[in-house]
């Protein structure tokens, strides 16, 4: 299945839904791209619904072209700043986009962002909302909003702080510098740095791998980790009985336990539902 609406579309690769940014030549985020992003994320919410028989069980976010994104089309900011009631309109814009970022972050399946090249501003903030961020060796990243007098406002600073700590988050934003994939891997922002050759295939293989896992257990993991980050370890402890206890009633656990007992360690299988 493919949703062909440019500049953001959804493709389907078996159990993986692929969200594709395709707004050549630089994949800039303009008003139409943000509108398309909101619409496609809403589609992903429906596609990953646990009650859907053909649900997607993982999401891969990638981009076409030589770069992931050169950032936001600055003309959009000019339209807001020069219009009436600029502060309210700007606040409404960020509220909209944060809802889309949060909806992507809260999907009940694993999400993988594949950065094959330059990844600036909005694209980087979207990447930080995904569960796994993988980057090609040549990829680089930046939140460079200071050049137009802004702070990143699609969740980037706070999600950088989650991954790398407040000092690193402030350094990256306050300097407006670009950082290579290896540096951000060392900071804990990038999960894996992969060879540029074959990167697209490797990123898709990772998405297929997590899609083949125990989907309901993955959702429980996301809930527990998010609670720990936002509310603390003891709060995460409190959600474990309900989130993890429910797994005993799943087809995954029952089938995997039976397979483990029958076939032994290393041979157990499950159907990933």
C-alpha positions as CSV (number, residue, x, y, z in Angstrom):
1,X,0.0,0.0,0.0
2,X,1.2,3.5,-0.8
3,X,-0.3,6.8,0.0
4,X,0.9,9.0,-2.8
5,X,0.0,12.4,-1.5
6,X,3.2,14.5,-1.6
7,X,5.3,15.7,0.1
8,X,4.9,13.1,2.8
9,X,3.6,9.6,2.0
10,X,3.1,6.2,3.5
11,X,4.4,3.0,1.9
12,X,3.8,-0.5,3.2
13,X,6.5,-3.2,3.4
14,X,4.7,-6.2,5.0
15,X,4.3,-5.5,8.7
16,X,6.3,-2.2,8.4
17,X,4.6,1.1,7.6
18,X,7.2,3.5,6.0
19,X,6.7,7.2,6.4
20,X,8.6,8.9,3.6
21,X,9.5,12.6,3.3
22,X,9.8,13.6,-0.3
23,X,9.9,17.3,-1.0
24,X,12.8,17.8,-3.4
25,X,15.4,19.1,-3.6
26,X,16.0,19.7,0.1
27,X,13.0,18.2,1.8
28,X,12.2,21.6,3.4
29,X,9.3,21.7,5.8
30,X,6.8,24.3,4.4
31,X,3.1,24.7,5.3
32,X,2.1,21.9,2.9
33,X,4.7,19.5,4.3
34,X,3.6,20.2,7.8
35,X,-0.1,19.6,6.8
36,X,0.9,16.4,5.1
37,X,2.9,15.3,8.1
38,X,-0.1,15.7,10.4
39,X,-2.3,13.8,8.0
40,X,0.1,10.9,7.6
41,X,0.7,10.6,11.3
42,X,-3.0,10.4,11.9
43,X,-3.0,7.6,9.3
44,X,-0.2,5.8,11.2
45,X,-2.3,6.0,14.4
46,X,-5.1,4.1,12.5
47,X,-2.7,1.7,10.8
48,X,-1.1,0.6,14.1
49,X,-4.4,0.3,16.0
50,X,-4.3,-3.1,17.9
51,X,-7.8,-3.9,16.8
52,X,-6.9,-3.7,13.1
53,X,-6.4,-7.2,11.5
54,X,-3.8,-5.8,9.0
55,X,-2.1,-3.5,11.5
56,X,1.4,-2.2,10.9
57,X,3.7,-3.6,13.6
58,X,6.6,-1.1,13.2
59,X,7.1,2.2,11.5
60,X,10.2,3.3,9.6
61,X,10.7,7.0,8.9
62,X,13.0,7.9,6.0
63,X,13.5,10.5,3.3
64,X,14.2,10.6,-0.4
65,X,17.0,12.6,-2.0
66,X,20.6,13.5,-1.0
67,X,19.6,14.9,2.4
68,X,17.0,14.0,4.9
69,X,16.1,17.7,5.3
70,X,17.6,21.1,5.0
71,X,15.1,22.3,7.7
72,X,12.1,24.5,7.6
73,X,11.2,26.9,4.8
74,X,12.0,30.2,6.4
75,X,9.2,31.9,4.4
76,X,6.8,30.1,6.7
77,X,8.3,31.9,9.7
78,X,8.1,35.2,7.8
79,X,4.4,34.7,7.1
80,X,3.8,34.2,10.8
81,X,6.0,37.0,12.1
82,X,4.6,39.6,9.7
83,X,1.0,38.7,10.2
84,X,-1.5,40.0,12.8
85,X,-1.3,38.5,16.3
86,X,2.1,36.8,15.5
87,X,2.6,35.4,19.0
88,X,-0.7,33.6,19.1
89,X,-0.4,32.3,15.6
90,X,3.1,31.1,16.3
91,X,2.0,29.4,19.5
92,X,-0.8,27.7,17.6
93,X,1.6,26.4,15.0
94,X,3.9,24.8,17.6
95,X,0.9,23.3,19.5
96,X,-0.3,21.6,16.3
97,X,3.1,20.2,15.4
98,X,3.8,19.0,18.9
99,X,0.6,17.1,18.8
100,X,1.8,15.3,15.7
101,X,5.2,14.6,17.2
102,X,3.6,13.2,20.4
103,X,1.2,11.1,18.3
104,X,4.2,9.6,16.5
105,X,6.0,9.1,19.8
106,X,3.0,7.4,21.4
107,X,2.3,4.8,18.6
108,X,1.9,1.4,20.2
109,X,4.6,-0.1,17.9
110,X,8.4,0.4,17.6
111,X,9.4,3.4,15.4
112,X,12.8,3.7,13.6
113,X,14.1,6.9,12.1
114,X,16.7,6.4,9.3
115,X,19.0,9.4,8.7
116,X,21.1,8.9,5.6
117,X,22.4,12.5,5.3
118,X,22.0,16.0,6.6
119,X,19.1,16.2,9.1
120,X,18.2,19.6,10.3
121,X,15.6,21.2,12.6
122,X,12.1,19.7,12.1
123,X,13.4,16.5,10.7
124,X,15.8,16.1,13.6
125,X,13.0,16.8,16.1
126,X,10.9,14.1,14.5
127,X,13.8,11.7,14.7
128,X,14.1,12.4,18.4
129,X,10.5,11.3,18.9
130,X,11.2,7.9,17.4
131,X,12.2,4.9,19.5
132,X,15.4,4.1,17.5
133,X,17.5,6.6,15.6
134,X,20.0,5.0,13.1
135,X,22.3,7.1,11.0
136,X,24.6,6.5,8.1
137,X,28.3,7.3,8.7
138,X,28.0,10.5,6.6
139,X,24.9,11.8,8.4
140,X,25.0,15.0,10.3
141,X,22.4,16.7,12.6
142,X,21.6,20.2,13.8
143,X,19.1,22.3,15.5
144,X,20.1,25.6,13.9
145,X,17.0,27.7,14.7
146,X,19.2,30.4,16.3
147,X,20.0,31.7,12.8
148,X,16.5,33.0,12.6
149,X,16.0,33.9,16.2
150,X,14.1,30.9,17.2
151,X,14.4,28.0,19.6
152,X,13.5,24.5,18.4
153,X,9.9,24.1,19.2
154,X,8.8,20.6,18.0
155,X,10.1,18.9,21.1
156,X,13.8,18.7,20.2
157,X,15.5,20.3,23.2
158,X,13.5,18.3,25.7
159,X,14.0,15.0,23.9
160,X,17.7,15.7,23.5
161,X,17.8,16.2,27.2
162,X,16.2,12.8,27.7
163,X,18.8,11.1,25.6
164,X,21.9,13.1,26.3
165,X,21.3,15.2,29.4
166,X,20.5,18.9,29.8
167,X,24.1,20.1,29.3
168,X,24.5,18.4,25.9
169,X,21.0,19.5,24.8
170,X,21.8,23.2,25.6
171,X,25.1,23.0,23.9
172,X,23.6,21.7,20.7
173,X,20.8,24.2,20.6
174,X,22.8,27.3,21.9
175,X,25.7,26.9,19.5
176,X,23.5,26.0,16.5
177,X,26.4,23.8,15.3
178,X,26.1,20.6,13.2
179,X,27.2,17.3,14.8
180,X,28.2,14.1,13.0
181,X,26.6,10.8,13.6
182,X,29.6,9.4,15.5
183,X,29.6,12.3,18.0
184,X,25.9,11.9,18.6
185,X,26.2,8.2,19.0
186,X,28.7,8.8,21.7
187,X,26.2,11.2,23.4
188,X,23.5,8.5,23.3
189,X,21.4,10.4,20.8
190,X,21.9,8.1,17.9
191,X,21.4,4.4,18.6
192,X,23.5,3.0,15.8
193,X,25.9,4.3,13.1
194,X,25.8,2.2,10.0
195,X,27.9,2.1,6.8
196,X,26.6,4.4,4.1
197,X,26.8,1.6,1.6
198,X,23.7,-0.4,2.1
199,X,22.2,1.9,4.7
200,X,18.7,2.0,3.4
201,X,18.5,-1.8,3.4
202,X,20.0,-2.1,6.9
203,X,17.5,0.4,8.3
204,X,14.6,-1.4,6.7
205,X,16.0,-4.7,8.1
206,X,16.0,-3.3,11.6
207,X,12.4,-2.1,11.2
208,X,11.4,-5.6,10.0
209,X,13.3,-7.1,12.9
210,X,11.3,-5.1,15.5
211,X,8.1,-5.7,13.6
212,X,8.6,-9.4,13.9
213,X,8.9,-9.1,17.7
214,X,6.2,-9.4,20.3
215,X,4.1,-6.4,19.4
216,X,2.1,-6.1,22.6
217,X,5.2,-6.5,24.8
218,X,6.9,-3.8,22.7
219,X,4.0,-1.5,23.5
220,X,4.4,-2.3,27.2
221,X,8.1,-1.6,27.0
222,X,7.4,1.8,25.5
223,X,4.9,2.6,28.3
224,X,7.3,1.6,31.1
225,X,10.3,3.5,29.7
226,X,8.3,6.7,28.9
227,X,6.9,6.6,32.4
228,X,10.3,6.3,33.9
229,X,11.7,9.2,31.9
230,X,8.8,11.5,32.6
231,X,7.8,10.5,36.1
232,X,10.6,8.5,37.6
233,X,11.5,4.9,38.3
234,X,9.0,4.3,41.1
235,X,6.2,5.6,38.9
236,X,7.3,3.2,36.2
237,X,7.3,0.4,38.8
238,X,3.7,1.3,39.4
239,X,2.6,0.7,35.8
240,X,4.4,-2.6,35.5
241,X,1.8,-4.9,37.0
242,X,-0.9,-3.8,34.6
243,X,1.3,-3.3,31.5
244,X,3.3,-6.5,31.9
245,X,0.7,-8.6,33.6
246,X,-1.6,-8.2,30.6
247,X,1.0,-10.0,28.5
248,X,0.1,-13.3,30.1
249,X,-3.2,-13.2,28.2
250,X,-1.5,-12.6,24.8
251,X,-1.1,-15.1,22.0
252,X,2.5,-14.1,21.8
253,X,3.4,-15.1,25.4
254,X,1.4,-18.3,25.3
255,X,2.8,-19.5,22.0
256,X,6.4,-18.5,22.9
257,X,6.3,-20.2,26.3
258,X,4.9,-23.4,24.7
259,X,7.5,-23.3,22.0
260,X,10.3,-22.7,24.5
261,X,9.2,-25.7,26.6
262,X,8.8,-27.9,23.5
263,X,11.8,-26.8,21.5
264,X,14.3,-25.3,24.0
265,X,16.3,-22.1,24.4
266,X,17.3,-20.4,21.1
267,X,14.6,-22.2,19.2
268,X,11.4,-20.8,20.7
269,X,9.2,-18.9,18.3
270,X,6.1,-16.7,18.5
271,X,3.8,-15.2,15.9
272,X,4.4,-11.6,16.9
273,X,0.9,-10.3,17.5
